[in-house]
Amino acid sequence: PTQQSVALAWQGVLPVDGNASEEADAGPDAAAAETPWALIAGAPIPNFAVRCVDDAGATAVFESGRVIVAMLRRRAQREVVDKKKGKKSPEPEEPQSPPEVLSETPIGSAPSSEGVVLFSTLSLPADVEPTSYDGEYELAFFDQSPDHVMLPFVAISSESDAKICIRIDPSPPDDEEQG
């Protein structure tokens, strides 16, 4: 195939049978949903998929062999700007930059196959702190494909990496403690 630019897009949680051939695309705004995806510290993450998409937003079926890494990212709490400090003329609002990244923990990787990247055996680390504020955690996906003479991938820019907000709930107490 000719070298084409691609981006990463969140596809969604897969049915229990894990069949990604079902186009379970939740749409381009799925990653920006109001409700974060609830996960449990130390528990397996349900199977999900990320897609390589072309400029038109369609699955890039020519993409196979690209290595995508899933990263648990923790962000700083966004500062609330107090807009009631005087009666100045309203200034045009600038888009806020994302909050500072406090930590990134790789939790797994998977290869693309016909434009779809299946993640099926990931777990959250047991020592991760439960969510304490909105926007604290997200799963982000990065292209980590090695340079290779036979598979010369065009690198996916970091601006086009997919991410989804998540909420981390504490793991349930052990049954042994309820003696």
Long-range contacts (C-beta under 8 A, 24 or more apart in sequence): 1-62, 3-152, 3-153, 3-154, 4-54, 4-55, 4-60, 4-62, 4-154, 5-54, 5-55, 5-154, 6-52, 6-53, 6-54, 6-60, 6-63, 6-154, 6-156, 6-160, 7-52, 7-53, 7-156, 7-157, 7-160, 7-162, 8-50, 8-51, 8-52, 8-53, 8-68, 8-117, 8-141, 8-143, 8-156, 8-160, 8-161, 8-162, 9-50, 9-51, 9-52, 9-53, 9-57, 9-162, 10-50, 10-51, 10-141, 10-162, 10-163, 10-164, 11-48, 11-49, 11-50, 11-51, 11-116, 12-48, 12-49, 13-37, 13-46, 13-47, 13-48, 14-46, 14-47, 14-48, 14-49, 14-118, 18-47, 18-118, 18-120, 20-49, 20-116, 20-118, 23-59, 24-49, 25-51, 28-57, 30-164, 31-162, 31-163, 31-164, 31-165, 33-164, 33-165, 36-131, 36-134, 36-137, 36-164, 36-165, 36-166, 36-167, 37-139, 37-164, 37-165, 37-166, 37-167, 38-166, 38-167, 38-169, 39-124, 39-166, 39-167, 39-168, 39-169, 40-124, 40-168, 40-169, 40-170, 40-171, 40-172, 41-124, 41-125, 41-126, 41-127, 41-128, 41-129, 41-130, 41-168, 41-169, 41-170, 41-171, 42-123, 42-124, 42-125, 42-126, 42-127, 42-128, 42-171, 43-123, 43-124, 43-171, 44-121, 44-122, 44-123, 45-107, 45-119, 45-122, 45-123, 45-124, 47-118, 47-119, 47-120, 48-119, 49-116, 49-117, 49-118, 49-119, 50-116, 50-117, 50-119, 50-141, 50-162, 51-115, 51-116, 51-117, 52-112, 52-115, 52-116, 52-117, 52-156, 53-115, 59-114, 59-115, 59-116, 60-115, 61-114, 61-115, 62-115, 63-112, 63-114, 63-115, 64-111, 64-112, 64-113, 64-114, 64-115, 65-111, 65-112, 65-145, 65-151, 65-153, 66-111, 66-112, 66-117, 66-143, 66-145, 66-153, 66-156, 67-109, 67-110, 67-111, 67-112, 67-143, 67-144, 67-145, 67-146, 68-109, 68-110, 68-111, 68-112, 68-117, 68-141, 68-142, 68-143, 68-144, 69-106, 69-108, 69-109, 69-141, 69-142, 69-143, 69-144, 70-106, 70-107, 70-108, 70-109, 70-110, 70-119, 70-122, 70-139, 70-140, 70-141, 71-104, 71-105, 71-106, 71-107, 71-139, 71-140, 71-141, 71-142, 72-104, 72-105, 72-106, 72-107, 72-124, 72-125, 72-128, 72-137, 72-139, 73-101, 73-103, 73-104, 73-105, 73-137, 73-138, 73-139, 73-140, 73-163, 74-101, 74-102, 74-103, 74-104, 74-136, 74-137, 75-99, 75-100, 75-101, 75-102, 75-135, 75-136, 75-137, 75-138, 76-100, 76-101, 76-102, 77-133, 77-135, 77-136, 78-135, 99-135, 104-140, 107-139, 109-144, 117-141, 124-168, 126-171, 128-168, 129-168, 130-168, 130-169, 130-170, 131-166, 131-167, 131-168, 131-169, 135-165, 136-168, 137-165, 137-166, 137-167, 137-168, 138-163, 138-164, 138-165, 138-166, 139-163, 139-164, 139-166
